[in-house]
Structures are given as C-alpha cells and as structure tokens.
Amino acid sequence: MNLLWPVFHDPSYQPPLAERLAFHWQANLRMLRRPRDIVLFCLISFSPLLLLIGFQTLFPGLYSVSITQANPTPNMAPLMFTALVTLLVFLVLQHLAFVLAINLTYLHHVRSALLDRGVPLCPRCAQLLPPETPDAGCPECGHPASLATMKDSESRDVDV
C-alpha cells in the first residue's frame, strides 16, 4: 500500500483512456452498493477538517490580530504566516487521509473490476500475472493462486 498515491494496478498495464474510465466507473458502481465503504470513506476523508476545526477552537487567539492605542496599524505578517502554515498542514493531512480512504475502501473495487474484465493481476499488490499461467501465485508478493483469479464480483475475502 502506497501512502502517498493510490496504486490501482501495475504501472506496466496501460489500458486506453476509454477502458480506464469504464473500469473505474464499474468500480464506482460497486462501491455505491457497499454503504459501509462509503461511510468509512467519508469519515476518513473528513477527519482533517474536524482536526482543523478543533485546532481553531482550541487556539482561538492564534488567528486574531490585536490593535492597541500604541499600535493602531495591525501587523498582519504573523497572521498570514500562521494561516499559510495551517493551510499547508491541512492540505497535506487531507491528501494523506484521502489516499488512506482510497486504499482502504476503493482500491479493492478497482482491482475486482479489472479481474471481472479478465485482466490477470494479483488482488493484493496489483502486479500483472503472466497471461500464460494466471493460476500461478504472484511473483511479486507470493499471494496464493486461489485468490488471484476471483470470479465472484461481490467477494470481499481478499487479504491485504
């Protein structure tokens, strides 16, 4: 599982754009039939937003500018710096949460859609299997052959 970017399939497998859109559409429809996956995806994806709101609630004075009689012109530099650092941290956390949500809830739907289309790949690591021996175990991760060729599209018994 890549923590920086989701890996849906082996990079050497490069289907045309129409086929990529088709199997992602099929994976989206599969995920829509699994409310548990949708709820988990939303909870993970919105967690950085809850952290941001909690951070702003715990430290309300961090995002304010004080104007006094001695200094009637506010100095906005600390506020801008704090806001930019907060935004950067939020965006990084949001990206990591989204990738985690994709890896936990959506990735197996894409791989199952590819398996349903007859693409021989390992459901655990998405390594392309040799077309002449698709029943063999995965050469990359050693995943057994019994799960490498799933026929049931509703199966969720893939160990990761």
Buried (B, 14 or more C-beta within 10 A) or exposed (E): EEEEEBBBBBEEBEBEEEEBEBBBEBBEEBBEEBEEBBEBBEEBBEBBEEBBEEBEEEEEEEEEEEEEEEEEEEEEEEBEEEEEEBEEBBEEBBEBBBBBBBBBBBBBBBBBBBBBEEBBBBBBBBBBBEEEEBEBBBEBEEBEBEBBBBEEEEEEEBEE
